[in-house]
Structures are given as C-alpha cells and as structure tokens.
C-alpha cells in the first residue's frame, strides 16, 4: 500500500478514485520520511476492519540526530478532541469511502485552507464515526523539534499564526454548528448586586502554594502592594509545604493575609485548594488568581480586574500576561493576550485551545456553585469552559501579570507521557462540555417547540 502525502482534500479524493478497490488509504501528515516496521500496514488494516472506524493511527518512534530512538506514544481520540493540534503522529490510515462521503459537499474554496483542510476533514469524519489508536510502535520518523514542552506551549498564540488560527476557528465553528454544540451569543449577564447581602469584602487574591519558598514571598508582596478603591484580602492555601514556605508566609503580619494550612492528609490538588479559598468565610465578592511563582505587573491590576466585572456583568474576567524569566526580563513569546477570544465566539473557540489566559478572576457566588475539579492541571480551564456555556466572560488584553519561567516551574520540561496525560484530561473536559452543550441546546429547542405549539393551540381556540 502506497503512502499518500496529504496536500488538500481535492488531491486526496483524486488518489482515492485512482484506487477504487482499496478500502483504506495510508496518508502522511508531514514531509518526514516514514520508516514502516514489518507488518505495520497489515496491523493497521486489521484494526480498521475489526472495528469499522474512519481512521486508524498508532504510536511511533522519533529518530534523534545521533541515531537513537525515542518512543512517542499518542492519546486516544475523544469526541472532545477538537483542538486543531491534536497529535495523530505522521501517518494515518483512512477509510476511503468515509472520506468521500464526508467531503462530497466541500467546495473549491476548501482546497485553499492553510492546512489543506486536514482539520475540517477529520472533524467531519468524527461526526457519528470513530477513530482508533493502536498503542503499538509501528513506524519511525526523524525528530526535528528538540524544544522543551514549556517552549512549545504557546505556539498557537504566536502573532505570525493569526491567519491560520482564524481559519481554524471558522472550521471549528462550522463543526459545532453541524453537531448542534454552538453556544449562543445571548449568554447571561450577572447581577453583581446579589452578593451584597453576604457581607463580602470586594475581592480576595487566592494563592495556592506548595514548596515555593523562593517565590511565594514576592507573590504576597505583589498582592499587598495593590492600590484599590475597595477593601481586599489575600487567602493563601499552603498545601503541606516542607521547604519553609509556610514559615515564610507566617512572617507576614498584615491582617489582610489569611493562611489556610494543610497537612497533606486532605489529598488536594490545586483545584481542591481553590475550593477551600472560595468557600472560605474570608472570600470576597470576586476571587482573583495569583500563582505562587508569579507577580501582578502593576499596583493597579486588581482595580482593573474588578472594574471590568462591573462593565459587563461578567461571571469571570481573564487578563493577559507577560512571559518573563525569574528576574522579570521578558522572554519569548512575550505577551500572551489570547486575542483569539471574541465576545461573540469566544466560548466556542475555547474548545479549540488549551487555555484561556491569566490572571483569572471569578464572581464568587457563581463559582461556588460550580467548584473546581480536584486536580493540579486544567482545573481553571474546566471552570472557564463551564462558565462560558451560560455566562459572559470579560477579557482584558493588556498585560496584568508576569508569568515567571524558572527551573522550578512544573510545566517547563514535561515528558511526552506527562504531556499526553495532560492533553487527555483536557480532551475529557472538552468532551464533557461538548455533550453538555448539545444536551442544553436540544433542551432549549424542545422548550421553544413546546411553547410555539402551545401558542398555536391558544390561537386556534
């Protein structure tokens, strides 16, 4: 079986028509030379025939410059695996009939898509069909990207990719429309006066921390330095630190600082620590994030965030941040503003990317109803996705926050296994949210249909 390099949808259809007796077609997704292992094609075809799926993909190995091989496992595709950078590897096997059926209504303009239409093709193939991953190493390719995981993390927000990102957004929007998962523009504004009866102070800075003795003091001082027209406090949740972090926190005698000290028996991740913060009696009307590694970029950050809540009745406000080294010198990619967010389509496009930005702030009464999953990765993404389904989210596109990169960052250099674990969890979150949005839309349509029928019956009377 020949390997066909994916160029665009039209070319792929032509290749299929040239081989009318082939049930499956092998497609390369990169220009890398693919070295198939013995019986690899037979194995992929066997899996495809046994499971009757639209796509089969598999684990592979990357060959380093010195000739050594590095395992590259992949993750299983889920309904919510709709991010455009989902890793299928360099080679996939496609069901030819499914490809033709999925693309028969694609017009000439689809051939001009910047990724050749691969994103649109695999989203369409996933509608009502399944993809199967073979957790076996069946080929190898040369390794070309030697960057650490932290350096790759923000490729999608690089300004030079703006046109590509916009195109991918439009493709996902069409997919969500076709599966009835679009979030409408008429999301709720929040009545921010409802918290007045709870005697909240206006805002609380929430700092979960574990073993950050070299940075948490800077974070606390950054929070205490905020100049505001309202009262605020700081809630620090120390998750059983053993390096002197807790003792350092206790040196702060400012009455605005509240420490929640854990002994480790609680088994809490960052999300669980956030829950303790927002459920605390000390928590204010707005709960504002500050990681223990990082700093607010000015003394006016907190004021700007709270002002933004009142501008639009938002359930959450998300700012922008600058990537810096430990000494606050800007490092690539610089400002992370997430300008792919728009008020109209942001909640839909949020399913395509792996994060919504920072610093994040939440209207406490609503986030208390939702709570964070008790994990240490993706907990904020889960809450923001859930909020964006029903409520408006405000965005601030100027830098409010310095995100410091240093050797102690937990995501600076992750193994491929850890990256896969993180991506699988966010794909689970997206799947959960996608299904919830579909069910919500169908419930809404049924309610509207019922009301229209009732109105017609009344008119008939």
C-alpha positions in Angstrom: 0.0 0.0 0.0 1.4 3.4 -1.0 1.7 6.3 1.3 0.0 9.4 0.0 1.1 12.8 1.3 -1.9 14.9 2.4 -1.8 18.1 0.4 -5.5 19.1 0.3 -8.9 17.4 0.2 -9.2 17.5 -3.6 -5.9 15.7 -4.1 -6.9 13.1 -1.5 -10.2 12.4 -3.3 -8.3 12.0 -6.6 -6.0 9.5 -5.0 -8.9 7.5 -3.7 -10.6 7.5 -7.1 -7.4 6.2 -8.6 -7.5 3.2 -6.3 -11.3 2.3 -6.3 -10.7 -1.2 -4.8 -8.8 0.0 -1.8 -10.9 0.1 1.4 -8.2 2.1 3.2 -5.6 4.6 2.2 -2.4 5.5 4.0 -1.9 9.2 4.4 1.2 11.0 5.6 0.6 14.2 7.5 4.2 15.6 7.3 7.1 15.7 4.9 9.2 13.5 7.2 10.4 10.2 5.9 8.4 7.4 7.4 10.1 4.0 8.1 7.4 1.4 8.4 8.1 -1.5 10.7 7.4 -5.1 9.5 3.7 -5.9 9.1 2.7 -2.3 10.2 0.2 -1.8 7.4 -1.3 -5.2 7.9 -1.8 -4.4 11.6 -3.4 -1.0 11.0 -5.7 -2.5 8.4 -6.6 -5.4 10.7 -7.6 -2.9 13.4 -9.6 -0.9 11.0 -11.5 -3.9 9.6 -12.2 -5.3 13.1 -13.6 -2.0 14.5 -15.0 -0.4 11.3 -13.6 3.0 12.1 -12.9 6.0 9.9 -9.3 6.4 10.9 -6.6 4.3 12.4 -3.4 5.9 13.9 -0.6 4.5 16.0 2.3 5.1 18.3 5.6 5.8 16.7 9.3 6.5 17.4 11.4 9.6 16.7 14.9 9.2 15.5 17.4 11.6 17.0 20.4 13.1 15.2 22.7 10.5 16.8 20.5 7.7 15.5 18.9 6.8 18.8 15.2 6.3 19.0 12.7 8.0 21.3 9.2 6.5 22.0 6.3 8.8 21.1 3.1 7.4 22.4 -0.2 9.1 21.5 -3.6 9.6 23.1 -7.0 8.1 22.2 -9.2 10.4 20.3 -12.4 11.5 22.1 -15.5 13.5 20.8 -14.0 16.5 22.6 -10.6 16.1 20.9 -11.4 19.1 18.7 -8.2 21.2 19.3 -6.6 21.7 15.9 -3.2 20.5 17.1 -4.3 17.0 18.2 -1.3 14.7 17.6 -2.1 11.8 15.3 1.6 11.3 14.5 2.9 11.4 11.0 0.8 8.7 9.5 -2.9 7.7 9.5 -4.9 5.1 7.7 -8.3 6.4 6.4 -11.4 4.6 5.4 -11.7 5.7 1.7 -15.5 5.5 1.5 -15.9 7.6 4.6 -13.5 10.2 3.3 -15.5 10.5 0.0 -18.8 10.7 1.9 -17.5 13.3 4.4 -16.2 15.6 1.7 -18.7 15.4 -1.1 -20.2 18.8 -0.2 -16.8 20.6 0.2 -16.4 23.3 -2.4 -13.4 24.6 -4.3 -12.6 27.1 -1.5 -11.7 24.3 0.9 -8.7 23.5 -1.2 -7.3 26.9 -0.2 -7.3 26.2 3.5 -3.9 26.9 5.1 -3.7 23.3 6.5 -5.0 21.8 3.3 -8.3 21.1 5.0 -7.0 18.4 7.3 -8.7 19.9 10.3 -12.1 20.1 8.5 -11.7 16.6 7.2 -11.0 14.9 10.5 -13.7 16.9 12.3 -16.2 15.8 9.6 -15.0 12.2 9.8 -15.6 12.2 13.5 -19.3 13.0 13.2 -21.0 9.8 14.0 -17.9 7.7 13.4 -14.9 6.7 15.5 -11.1 6.8 15.3 -9.0 4.0 16.7 -5.5 4.4 18.1 -3.2 1.4 18.1 -1.0 1.6 21.2 1.9 -0.1 19.4 5.0 1.3 17.8 4.6 0.7 14.0 6.9 3.2 12.4 9.6 5.8 13.0 10.3 9.3 11.7 13.2 11.8 12.1 12.9 14.1 15.1 13.1 17.8 14.2 11.7 19.6 17.2 14.0 19.5 20.2 12.3 22.2 22.3 11.2 21.6 25.8 7.5 21.3 26.5 7.3 24.8 28.0 8.7 26.3 24.9 6.1 24.7 22.7 3.2 25.6 25.0 2.3 28.9 23.4 2.9 28.2 19.7 -0.8 28.8 18.9 -0.7 32.4 20.2 2.3 33.5 18.0 1.1 36.6 16.1 2.5 35.2 12.8 -0.1 32.4 13.1 -3.0 34.7 13.4 -4.5 34.0 9.9 -4.1 30.2 10.5 -5.8 30.5 13.9 -8.7 32.5 12.4 -9.2 29.8 9.8 -9.2 27.0 12.3 -11.7 28.9 14.4 -14.1 29.2 11.4 -13.7 25.4 10.7 -14.5 24.5 14.3 -17.5 26.9 14.3 -18.9 25.0 11.4 -18.3 21.7 13.1 -20.0 22.8 16.3 -23.0 24.1 14.2 -23.3 20.7 12.4 -23.3 18.7 15.7 -25.6 21.3 17.5 -23.0 22.3 20.0 -22.7 26.0 19.4 -23.1 28.4 22.4 -25.4 31.2 21.5 -24.5 34.9 21.9 -27.3 35.6 24.4 -25.5 34.4 27.5 -26.4 35.7 30.9 -25.1 38.9 32.5 -24.7 38.5 36.2 -26.5 40.7 38.7 -23.5 41.7 40.8 -25.6 43.2 43.5 -26.8 39.8 44.7 -23.7 39.3 46.8 -24.3 42.4 48.9 -26.3 40.6 51.5 -23.4 38.2 52.1 -21.3 41.0 53.7 -18.3 40.2 51.4 -15.4 42.5 51.1 -14.9 43.3 47.4 -12.1 41.0 46.4 -9.8 38.2 47.5 -6.5 37.2 46.0 -6.3 33.4 46.0 -2.8 31.9 46.2 -2.5 28.1 46.3 1.1 27.1 47.1 3.3 24.1 47.8 7.1 24.3 48.3 7.7 27.7 46.7 9.8 29.3 49.4 11.9 31.2 46.8 8.9 32.8 45.1 5.8 33.0 47.3 7.1 36.0 49.3 7.3 38.0 46.1 3.8 37.0 45.2 2.4 38.0 48.5 4.1 41.4 48.4 2.8 41.9 44.9 -0.7 41.3 46.1 -0.3 43.5 49.2 1.0 46.4 47.0 -2.3 46.7 45.1 -3.9 50.1 45.2 -7.7 49.9 45.1 -10.8 51.9 45.9 -12.2 48.9 47.8 -11.1 46.5 50.5 -9.5 43.3 49.6 -7.6 40.4 51.3 -5.3 37.6 50.4 -6.1 33.9 51.0 -3.1 31.6 50.9 -3.7 27.8 50.9 -0.4 26.1 51.8 -0.7 22.5 50.7 1.7 20.9 53.2 4.9 22.6 52.2 8.1 21.2 53.7 10.7 23.7 52.4 10.0 26.7 54.7 7.2 28.1 52.6 4.7 28.1 55.5 7.1 29.7 57.9 7.8 32.5 55.4 4.0 33.1 54.9 3.6 33.3 58.7 6.1 36.2 58.8 3.5 38.4 57.1 1.6 40.1 59.9 -0.7 42.2 57.6 -4.3 41.4 58.8 -5.4 41.1 55.2 -3.3 37.9 54.9 -5.3 34.7 55.7 -3.4 31.4 55.8 -5.2 28.0 55.3 -2.6 25.4 56.4 -3.0 21.8 55.2 -1.1 18.8 56.5 -1.3 16.7 53.3 -4.0 14.3 54.6 -6.6 16.2 52.6 -5.1 14.9 49.3 -5.8 18.2 47.5 -4.6 19.3 44.1 -4.6 23.0 43.0 -8.3 22.8 42.2 -9.1 21.5 45.7 -7.0 24.3 47.2 -9.0 26.8 45.2 -12.2 25.3 46.5 -11.0 25.9 50.1 -10.2 29.5 49.1 -13.5 30.4 47.5 -15.6 28.6 50.2 -13.7 30.3 53.0 -15.6 32.8 55.1 -12.9 35.3 54.2 -13.5 35.1 50.5 -14.7 38.3 48.8 -17.2 39.0 46.1 -14.5 38.4 43.5 -11.8 35.7 43.7 -8.7 36.6 41.8 -5.9 34.3 40.8 -2.2 34.7 41.7 0.1 31.7 41.3 2.9 31.4 43.9 5.5 31.8 41.1 4.2 35.0 39.6 3.6 38.7 40.2 1.0 41.3 39.2 2.6 43.6 36.6 1.5 46.8 38.4 -0.2 48.1 41.6 -3.4 48.7 39.6 -4.0 45.1 38.4 -6.7 44.3 41.0 -8.6 47.5 40.4 -8.6 46.9 36.6 -10.0 43.4 37.1 -12.8 44.4 39.4 -13.7 47.4 37.3 -14.0 45.0 34.3 -16.6 42.9 36.2 -18.9 45.9 36.5 -18.5 46.9 32.9 -20.4 43.9 31.6 -21.9 41.9 34.4 -19.3 39.1 33.9 -19.1 35.8 35.7 -15.4 35.8 35.1 -12.7 38.2 33.9 -9.5 37.0 32.3 -6.5 39.2 31.7 -3.2 38.9 29.7 0.3 38.1 30.9 3.9 38.6 30.0 6.3 35.6 29.9 9.4 36.5 31.9 12.5 34.9 33.4 12.9 34.8 37.1 14.2 38.4 37.2 11.2 39.7 35.2 13.0 40.1 31.9 10.6 39.4 29.0 11.2 36.1 27.2 9.6 34.7 24.1 6.8 34.6 23.2 6.3 37.8 25.3 2.7 38.9 25.8 0.1 36.2 25.9 -3.2 38.0 25.2 -5.4 35.3 23.8 -6.8 37.7 21.2 -8.5 34.7 19.5 -11.2 35.3 22.1 -14.2 37.4 20.9 -17.3 38.1 22.9 -19.4 36.5 20.1 -17.5 33.3 19.5 -15.0 33.0 22.4 -16.9 30.2 24.3 -17.0 28.1 21.1 -13.4 28.8 20.1 -12.3 28.0 23.7 -12.9 24.3 22.9 -10.1 24.5 20.3 -7.3 25.8 22.5 -5.7 24.5 25.7 -6.2 27.6 27.9 -7.9 30.9 28.2 -5.2 33.1 29.7 -4.4 34.7 33.1 -4.9 36.1 35.5 -8.3 34.6 36.0 -10.9 36.1 38.3 -14.4 34.7 39.2 -17.6 36.1 40.7 -17.6 34.1 43.9 -21.4 33.2 44.3 -21.4 31.5 40.9 -18.0 29.8 41.1 -19.1 28.4 44.5 -21.9 26.6 42.7 -19.6 25.0 40.1 -16.4 24.4 42.1 -13.0 23.3 40.7 -12.1 19.7 39.9 -9.6 18.5 42.4 -6.7 18.3 40.0 -3.4 20.2 39.5 -3.8 20.7 35.7 -6.7 22.0 33.8 -8.8 22.9 36.9 -9.1 26.6 35.7 -9.9 25.5 32.1 -12.7 23.3 33.4 -14.3 26.2 35.3 -13.9 28.7 32.5 -15.5 26.3 29.9 -18.4 25.7 32.2 -18.9 29.4 32.9 -18.7 30.3 29.2 -21.6 28.0 28.4 -24.1 30.2 30.2 -22.4 33.4 31.3 -20.5 36.3 29.8 -16.7 36.4 30.3 -14.8 39.7 30.2 -11.3 40.0 28.7 -8.5 42.4 29.3 -5.9 42.4 26.6 -3.2 44.4 28.3 -0.6 42.8 30.5 -1.7 42.4 34.1 0.6 39.7 35.2 4.2 38.5 35.0 4.4 34.7 34.5 7.9 33.8 35.6 9.7 30.9 33.9 12.4 29.3 36.1 13.7 25.8 36.8 11.0 25.2 39.5 8.1 25.6 37.1 6.1 22.4 37.0 5.4 22.5 33.2 8.8 23.7 31.9 10.1 20.3 30.8 7.5 17.6 30.7 7.9 14.1 29.4 5.8 13.0 26.4 3.9 10.7 28.8 3.0 13.7 31.0 2.1 15.9 28.1 -0.2 13.1 26.9 -1.8 12.7 30.3 -2.5 16.5 30.5 -3.9 16.6 26.9 -6.1 13.6 27.6 -7.5 15.3 30.7 -8.4 18.4 28.8 -9.9 16.4 26.0 -12.1 14.8 28.6 -13.1 18.2 29.8 -13.9 19.3 26.2 -15.9 16.1 25.7 -17.9 16.6 28.8 -18.5 20.2 27.9 -19.4 19.4 24.3 -22.0 16.8 25.3 -23.4 19.2 27.9 -23.8 22.0 25.3 -25.5 19.6 22.8 -28.0 18.5 25.5 -28.6 22.1 26.6 -29.3 23.2 23.0 -31.7 20.3 22.4 -33.5 21.0 25.7 -33.8 24.6 24.6 -35.1 23.7 21.2 -37.7 21.3 22.7 -38.8 24.0 25.1 -39.2 26.5 22.3 -41.1 24.0 20.1 -43.4 23.2 23.0 -44.1 26.9 23.7 -44.8 27.5 20.0 -47.2 24.6 19.9 -49.0 25.9 23.0 -49.3 29.4 21.4 -50.7 27.9 18.2 -53.3 25.9 20.3 -54.3 29.1 22.1 -54.7 30.9 18.8 -56.9 28.0 17.4 -59.2 28.4 20.4 
